């Protein structure tokens, strides 16, 4: 599909198929301040961005986590322990907090 946006600007949107994958490509215009609007293409709130040697810009969805979360997820035994506990909610015990 080709559509005219302004007098000399043309947006091209195409869909092509590769084995086990459908890819959509949309032309994004860069403004004079080197900004691009991702509009409805952005499905995530944060991205890590890198530029390849050939000028290709890659946006990868990113998640921010605390050092404590990273330490937890880096410990396979701890992750497995929590997975086992979550698999059996009937074993959970209610604990009451004491007020100070």
C-alpha positions in Angstrom: 0.0 0.0 0.0 1.3 3.4 -0.9 -0.2 6.6 0.4 0.7 10.3 0.1 1.2 12.1 3.4 2.3 15.5 2.1 3.2 17.0 -1.3 6.5 15.2 -1.6 6.3 12.6 1.2 5.2 9.1 0.5 4.6 6.4 3.1 5.0 2.8 2.0 3.6 0.0 4.1 4.1 -3.6 3.0 3.6 -7.1 4.3 5.7 -10.0 3.1 5.9 -13.6 4.3 9.0 -15.7 5.2 8.9 -19.3 6.4 7.0 -19.3 9.8 7.0 -15.5 9.9 5.0 -12.5 8.7 6.7 -9.2 8.7 5.2 -5.7 8.4 7.3 -2.8 7.2 6.4 0.8 7.6 8.3 3.8 6.4 9.0 6.2 9.3 10.0 9.8 8.6 12.7 11.5 10.7 12.0 15.1 11.4 14.5 18.0 11.4 15.4 17.3 15.1 16.2 13.7 14.2 13.0 12.4 16.0 10.7 9.6 14.8 7.2 8.9 15.9 6.5 5.2 16.4 2.8 5.8 16.8 0.8 2.6 16.9 3.8 0.4 16.1 5.2 0.7 19.6 3.7 -2.1 21.7 6.0 -1.6 24.7 6.8 1.4 26.8 10.6 1.1 26.9 13.2 -0.1 24.4 16.9 -0.6 24.3 18.1 0.8 21.0 21.3 0.0 19.1 22.7 0.9 15.7 24.3 -1.7 13.5 27.4 -1.0 11.4 25.2 -0.6 8.3 23.0 2.1 10.0 20.1 -0.3 10.8 18.5 0.8 14.1 17.2 -2.0 16.3 14.6 -1.4 19.0 14.3 -4.3 21.5 11.6 -4.2 24.3 13.2 -3.6 27.6 12.2 -4.1 31.2 13.8 -2.3 34.2 14.4 -4.4 37.3 16.0 -3.7 40.6 19.4 -5.3 41.6 17.4 -7.4 44.0 15.2 -8.8 41.2 18.2 -9.4 39.1 19.9 -11.3 41.9 16.8 -13.4 42.5 16.4 -14.3 38.8 20.1 -15.1 38.6 19.7 -17.8 41.3 18.2 -20.9 39.7 17.7 -22.6 43.1 15.7 -19.7 44.4 13.6 -19.4 41.3 12.9 -23.1 41.4 12.0 -22.9 45.1 9.5 -20.1 44.4 8.1 -22.1 41.4 7.5 -25.1 43.7 5.8 -23.0 46.3 3.5 -21.3 43.7 2.6 -24.8 42.4 1.1 -25.7 45.7 -0.9 -22.7 47.1 -2.6 -25.0 49.6 0.7 -25.2 51.5 0.9 -21.4 52.1 0.7 -20.2 55.7 -0.8 -16.9 56.7 1.5 -14.8 58.8 0.4 -11.9 60.9 2.4 -8.8 61.3 3.2 -7.3 64.6 2.7 -3.6 65.0 5.5 -1.5 66.5 
